[in-house]
Amino acid sequence: MLISCRKLTKSFGDKVVLNGLGMDICQGDRIGLVGRNGAGKTTLANILAGGLAYDEGSMISTRQKLSIGYLRQNEAEPELFSSVLSNETMVNGEFQRLTSHLGINRIHDWSGERLRNLSGGEKTKLALAAVLAAQPDLIILDEPTNHMDYLGVEYLVAELNRFPGAAIIISHDRYFLNSTVSQIAEIENGKLKMYPGNYSRYREAKQQEKESQWHRYQSQQKEQQKINATADRLRNWSDKAHRESRQKGEGIGGKEYYR
């Protein structure tokens, strides 16, 4: 077990984003984190990475020192790469291998001007290489395929398959999720629910849930109609008895007798 979260709650003003959320992350897990925009995916990612405090609940790790690599969406800036490139060991080792396979070569020869004019795809690839080269226990990737070409996506899939640690991936790319994750964690109304399998399996499970809910709703409606019909029938009987008692009843207690 790398991280265990219990009853995590996080609010921004009056808006409760996470409401008693629970989650376990184990070594080797491949978890796709999904939900509507604003559901709390990035909020949870920031909490897991230690960049945001939660309001209530607990988050513990079985390891005294847990290393986490976090690729934030649209965070890749030249300052990050300048810092990475200053580490000669990383440039000549794993980082260089990763960038080369992602289609970026001889980055140690790039000037500061070149770094300040990176394309969106170059920023994403360099940031991914920096995160993966550090070989952390857990990586959190927020929309890692943004601006990524097909070959880059295929190589990233291969790298994640060989990565020994755990990975949490936030993505709208169905193909990428199908190729990389073995669990889906869905955030909805502040709660988290786990689904086994890739994204396609998750969609199938969600469709089955909707059909089951619709079936229960129809059954409830039919039952309500029966109850309403019975109530109407009883009211009609009561009204009829009341009218007849007035017509037939004579003397003291006559009306009550016919009722």
N, C-alpha and C positions, 0 to 999 in steps of 0.2 A: 504493500500500500504506500503510495507516494503522498497523497493528500486525501483527507477525509473532511468533508464539509457537512455540518449539521445545522439546520434551521437558520441559514444565512438570511438576513434581512437588510435591505438597503433602500433608502428613500432619498428623493431629491425634492425638498419642500414637502408639498402635500401628496406627491406622487410616489406610491410604493412600487419600486421596480422589481425587487426580489423579495418574496414573502415566504419565509420559512423554507428556503431551498436546501435540498440535501444532495450530495454527490460524492462518489468515491472514484479516485483516479489511481490505477495500478500500473506497475511497470509493464511496458509494452502495449498499453491501451492505445487504440486509435478511435478517437471520439469526434464525431461531427456535431458541432453546436449550431442548432438551427432555431428559427423563430422569426416572427414578423419584425420589421424595422421598429426599433424602440422597445422591443420585448425585454432587453437586458443582457444581450449576448456580450457586448463589449464591456458592460459594467462587470459582469461575472469574470471576464478575462482579466480585466484590470485588478480585481480583487485577488484572483488566483496568482497573478504575477507580483502581488505585493505593492502595486502602485495606487491602490484605493482601499480605504478602510471600510469595513462593513459596520452596520449599526448594532446588530444583535446576532447571536449564534456563535458557532465555533468553527475553526479551520485548523486542523492539526496535521503534522507529518510524522512518519515513523523514522525519518532521517534527521540527524542533527543538522546537516547542511544539505539543502536541496537547491540545485542550480536550475534556473528556468530561463529559457530563451523566448523572447516575446517579439513577434513581428506585428507591430501596430499598423493598422491601415493608414496609408498616406503619410507615414512617419519618416520614410527614408529620405534623409537630407544629406547634403555634401559633408557636413561636419562629422556625421557618423562614419562616412567612408574615409575621411582624412584620418580619423582616429584609428580605424581598422588598418589602413595602409601603413601606419607608423609602426605596426607590429610586424617586423620582418619575418618572424617565424611563421606567423599565420599566412602571410602573403606567399611564402615559398612552400607552404605545406597544404593543409586541407582546404584553406580558403581559396588558394590558387587553383586547386583541382576542381573545386565546386564551380567557381566562376568560369573556368575554361569549358566545363561541360555545359554550362548554361549559355555559352556563346559569347563570353566576354574574355578577351585575351590581353595580356601585357598591361594590366591595370597599374602595375608599379611604375610604368612610364608616363602615366597620365598626369597632366598639369592641373593646377588648382582651377584654372579656367575650364578645363574639360569636366572636372567634377561638378562645377557649378551649372553645367548645361547638360545634365543627364536627362535622358528620356524617361518616361514613366516606367517602361519595361526594364531599363537599365537599373533604375532605383530599386525596383522590386527584386531583381535578380541579385544585386549586390547585398541588399539587406538580408535576403534569404541565405545567401552564402555565409554571411557573418554569423547568423543565428545557428546554422547547422554546423559550421566549423568549430564552434565552441563545445559541441557535443554535450549539451546539458541533459539533465535527467528528464526534463519536461519541456516541450516546445509548444507555444501557443501561436498559431498563425491566423491572422485576421485578413481574410480575402487575399491569400497568397498568389492567386492566379490573375489578379488585376494587371492588365497591360502585358500579360505573358503570352508569347506565341506558342503554337502547338508543340514544337520540339522542347521548349522550356517546360511546359506542363508535363510532358512525358518524362523528362529527366527528373523533375521534382517528384513525380510519382515513384520513380525508381529509387530515389534517395530516401524518401519516407519509408519505403518498404525495407530498406536496409538499416534504417535508423534504429538503434537499440532501445532508446528511451520511449516515453509516452508522448503522445501528440494530441492536442485539441485543435480542431480546425473549424474556423468560421468561414463559410463560403456559400455562395449562391450557384456555384458551378456544379451541376449534378453529376457530370461525367467525372470530375475530379473527386468528389465525395464517394462515388461508387467505386472508384479505383483505389481509394486510400483508407477508408474508415471501416470499422467492424461494429460500431455502435453509433447510434444517433441520440443526442441529448436535446430534447425540445423544451424551450422555455415558453410558457404560455400562462398569462395572468399571474406572473410572478413565481410560478411553480415550475419544477423541472421533472420531466419524465423520460426514462431511458427506453430505447427500442433496440433490440438486437439486429445486427445486419447492417447493410449499407443503406444509401439513401432510397434506392428503389424499394427495398424491403420496408423501410419506414413509411413510404407513401402508400404501399399496399396495406400496411397495418392501420394507417390513418383512415383509409377508405373503408376498411372493415369496421372501424369504430363508428364512422359516420352512418353506415348502413345499419349497424346495431342500434345506435341512438335513434335513428328514424323509425326502426321497427318498434322500439320501446315506446316512442312517442305515439305511433299509430295505435298500438295496443292500449295505451293510456286513454287516448281519445275515444276508442270504442267502448272501453269500460266506463268512461265518463258519460257517454251517450246512453248506456244502459242504466246508469244510476239516475240520470236526468229523466229518462222515460219512466222508470219506476216511480220517481218522485211525482211526476206529472199524473201518473195513473192513480196514485194514492190521493193526490189533491182532488182529482175528479171524483173519486169515490166519496171522499169526505164532503165535497160540495153537493153531490147528488143526495147523500144521506141527510144532509142538513135541509135541503129543499123538501124532500119527502117527509121528513119528521114534522115540518111545519104544516104540511097538507094533511097528514094522517093523525097527528097527535091531538088528542082532545083531553081536556081535564088536567088535573094535577099529575105530572110525571109522564104524560102521554108522549110528549115530544122527545123526552129523553129515552123512553122505551124504544121508539122507532129508530132513533139514532143508533 
